[in-house]
Amino acid sequence: MYSLIVTAKLNDVDPQAWLAHVLAKTAQHPANRLDELLPWNWQPQQTVARQAA
């Protein structure tokens, strides 16, 4: 757990938000796109929604 939290912090990602998102999405996320869930590729949902607008 510590390494996950520190990795998120090193990538300027809120560890709690990132981990909650990853745990919620892992079951239905395609295995060949798991790299999208890594902290350095992840964006909070609010940021994604703003970019789409």
C-alpha positions, 0 to 999 in steps of 0.5 A: 500500500505504501508504494502505491500511495508514494507513487501517486504522490510522486506523480502529483495525483491524489492517492485516495481519489486515484486508488478509489477510482482504480479499485472501482474500475478494475473489474470492468476495465479491459486487461490490454488497457491497464496502463491507463489506470497507472498514476502517471496516466490517470486523470481525475474525472473532473479534469476529463469532463472539462476537456471533453466540453 
